[in-house]
């Protein structure tokens, strides 16, 4: 008999049954409903606002899609290689790095100048001190949440470690597509995330084999007005 396990309020097929599907789709940013009013109209042509940044929602990057519920009962933890966020040309690469809870991240410095890596986020607080290429420290992220990381020397250096509840996640590529493979058959909460937009959650039923498509459009048009 096929084993089913109750996880986070949902029945899912046991991973041992080797029944798994793929979640795929697209994610894109949507401009505000009244973009013309919010954008300031022709005022951006003036000298005063010439260098004011304006977001191009359709070109936003660094979207992440993940199953937003703990699945430890069907996806037991296993040793994995540490993820890497590199300090290069006075930037963190990548800017957004999603990792499953319990994962470690290495922080190599490929520049010829000192950098510092620290965070005061609730999900993880740490300070790796100042260093060049002589070492590549690691940090273990053991709590789900967003961790904003900075360099104490260079004010524009900022990245985000997005710690998610399980290994079923994907970054959206340059074509706005994502693919999450080998998801055990069942019903899940699927979340699309971006650092500048409200996230969106949709229920998805993953088949025992094959693909299911879930597309997202993230924007701020539906936020309450005060």
Secondary structure, DSSP 8 states (H G I E B T S, - for coil): ---EEEETTEEEE-GGG--EEEEEEEEEE---TTHHHHHTGGGGGSSTTTT-----GGG----EEEE-S--TTTS-------EE-EEETTEEESSEEEEETT-EEE--B-SSS-EEEEEEETTEEEEEEEE-SS---EEE--S-EEEEEE-SS-TT-EEEEEEESSS-EEE--TTSEEEEEEEESEEEEEEEEETTEEEEEEEEEE-SSSEEE--EEE-STTS---
